[in-house]
Amino acid sequence: MTDEIVCAVLPHGEHGAVVRLLTLHHGLVAAYVAGARSRAMRPVLIPGNRVAAEILPRGDGRLPSARIELVHSRGPWLGEPLASAGIAWACALTATSLPQALPLPALHQGLGALLDAICLAPSARGWTRALDGYERLLLREAGYGRLPASPDAEDWAALLARLETQGQAISRHLLAERRRDVMAARAILLERLKRIGSE
């Protein structure tokens, strides 16, 4: 069993779900989890959670199945509007934009660091730069080159403006051919971040 990050959970059948996990050695992996919608498993299969997953192949071209145990929960932060929006966006972006089974250890480490920052920083001002860095890393790892480095002394308004511009690159390059509109999660996050500047 290895330490993985839950990125998406899609109900499948009466009791199960297809879970997308970002793994260190195999990249993004989809697996069927039996009983995923049970009272015991629902708190385990929250996007952003770290889990120990044992992936078990199944024949006939079917998705592998997985046995999953909780390692670290992000559940306590889901009641915080900014933290929950940050976790939701980071996980949705990762689940939607990455190809299956392509090892990207830098992204696994980057997503883990971003989620830790969201949960440990005293305010969203403390983790928004980490979010910016993760989006840039994802664009680079997906083959869209390097974006200009963000200045260390950048003020809040400039950081938010750059995130708006960066969103266009994400939508155009990473999510252009995806059917689901995950950019809605980013719009919710940016709207909440903008309120910080007006308070």
DAURKA-V340004 format. One record per backbone hydrogen bond with DSSP energy under -0.5 kcal/mol. CO is the residue of the C=O (numbers start at 0). NH is the residue of the N-H. E is the energy in kcal/mol with one decimal. If there is no record, write none. Layout:
co=CO nh=NH e=E
co=CO nh=NH e=E
This chain:
co=1 nh=3 e=-0.7
co=1 nh=52 e=-2.0
co=3 nh=50 e=-2.8
co=4 nh=21 e=-2.8
co=5 nh=47 e=-3.2
co=7 nh=19 e=-2.7
co=8 nh=10 e=-0.5
co=9 nh=17 e=-3.1
co=11 nh=15 e=-0.9
co=14 nh=36 e=-2.5
co=15 nh=11 e=-2.4
co=16 nh=18 e=-0.6
co=16 nh=32 e=-3.0
co=17 nh=9 e=-2.8
co=18 nh=20 e=-0.6
co=18 nh=30 e=-2.1
co=19 nh=6 e=-3.1
co=19 nh=7 e=-1.4
co=20 nh=22 e=-0.8
co=20 nh=28 e=-2.9
co=21 nh=4 e=-1.8
co=22 nh=26 e=-0.9
co=26 nh=22 e=-3.1
co=27 nh=100 e=-3.2
co=28 nh=20 e=-3.1
co=29 nh=63 e=-0.5
co=30 nh=18 e=-3.0
co=31 nh=33 e=-0.6
co=31 nh=65 e=-2.1
co=32 nh=16 e=-1.3
co=32 nh=35 e=-1.2
co=34 nh=37 e=-1.8
co=37 nh=41 e=-2.2
co=38 nh=42 e=-0.6
co=40 nh=43 e=-0.9
co=40 nh=44 e=-2.2
co=43 nh=45 e=-1.1
co=45 nh=48 e=-2.6
co=48 nh=5 e=-2.6
co=49 nh=70 e=-2.7
co=49 nh=71 e=-2.1
co=50 nh=3 e=-3.6
co=50 nh=52 e=-0.6
co=51 nh=68 e=-2.3
co=52 nh=1 e=-1.4
co=52 nh=54 e=-0.6
co=53 nh=66 e=-2.1
co=54 nh=56 e=-0.5
co=55 nh=64 e=-2.9
co=58 nh=61 e=-1.6
co=63 nh=31 e=-3.1
co=64 nh=55 e=-3.6
co=66 nh=53 e=-2.8
co=68 nh=51 e=-3.1
co=71 nh=49 e=-2.5
co=73 nh=76 e=-1.8
co=74 nh=77 e=-1.7
co=76 nh=79 e=-1.5
co=78 nh=80 e=-0.6
co=79 nh=83 e=-3.1
co=80 nh=84 e=-1.9
co=81 nh=85 e=-2.4
co=82 nh=86 e=-2.6
co=83 nh=87 e=-2.5
co=84 nh=88 e=-2.3
co=85 nh=89 e=-2.4
co=86 nh=90 e=-2.3
co=87 nh=91 e=-2.4
co=88 nh=92 e=-2.9
co=89 nh=93 e=-1.8
co=90 nh=94 e=-2.7
co=91 nh=95 e=-2.0
co=92 nh=96 e=-2.3
co=93 nh=97 e=-1.5
co=98 nh=27 e=-0.7
co=98 nh=101 e=-0.7
co=100 nh=102 e=-0.6
co=103 nh=106 e=-1.0
co=103 nh=107 e=-1.8
co=104 nh=108 e=-2.5
co=105 nh=109 e=-2.4
co=106 nh=110 e=-3.0
co=107 nh=111 e=-2.0
co=108 nh=112 e=-2.3
co=109 nh=113 e=-2.4
co=110 nh=114 e=-2.6
co=111 nh=115 e=-2.1
co=112 nh=116 e=-2.3
co=113 nh=117 e=-2.6
co=114 nh=118 e=-1.9
co=115 nh=119 e=-2.0
co=116 nh=120 e=-2.6
co=122 nh=125 e=-1.5
co=123 nh=126 e=-0.9
co=123 nh=127 e=-1.8
co=126 nh=130 e=-1.9
co=127 nh=131 e=-2.3
co=128 nh=132 e=-2.3
co=129 nh=133 e=-2.3
co=130 nh=134 e=-2.5
co=131 nh=135 e=-2.2
co=132 nh=136 e=-2.3
co=133 nh=137 e=-2.6
co=134 nh=138 e=-2.3
co=135 nh=139 e=-2.4
co=136 nh=140 e=-3.0
co=137 nh=141 e=-1.8
co=138 nh=143 e=-2.5
co=139 nh=142 e=-1.7
co=150 nh=153 e=-1.3
co=154 nh=158 e=-2.2
co=155 nh=159 e=-2.4
co=156 nh=160 e=-2.2
co=157 nh=161 e=-2.3
co=158 nh=162 e=-2.2
co=159 nh=163 e=-2.0
co=160 nh=164 e=-2.0
co=161 nh=165 e=-2.8
co=162 nh=166 e=-1.9
co=163 nh=167 e=-0.9
co=164 nh=167 e=-0.8
co=164 nh=168 e=-1.1
co=165 nh=169 e=-2.2
co=166 nh=170 e=-2.7
co=167 nh=171 e=-2.4
co=168 nh=172 e=-2.8
co=168 nh=173 e=-0.6
co=169 nh=173 e=-1.4
co=169 nh=174 e=-1.7
co=174 nh=177 e=-1.4
co=179 nh=181 e=-1.5
co=180 nh=183 e=-0.9
co=181 nh=184 e=-1.2
co=181 nh=185 e=-0.9
co=182 nh=186 e=-2.3
co=183 nh=187 e=-2.0
co=184 nh=188 e=-1.8
co=185 nh=189 e=-2.9
co=186 nh=190 e=-2.2
co=187 nh=191 e=-1.9
co=188 nh=192 e=-2.4
co=189 nh=193 e=-2.4
co=190 nh=194 e=-1.0
co=191 nh=195 e=-0.7
co=192 nh=195 e=-0.9
co=192 nh=196 e=-0.8
co=193 nh=197 e=-0.9
co=194 nh=198 e=-0.7
co=195 nh=198 e=-1.0
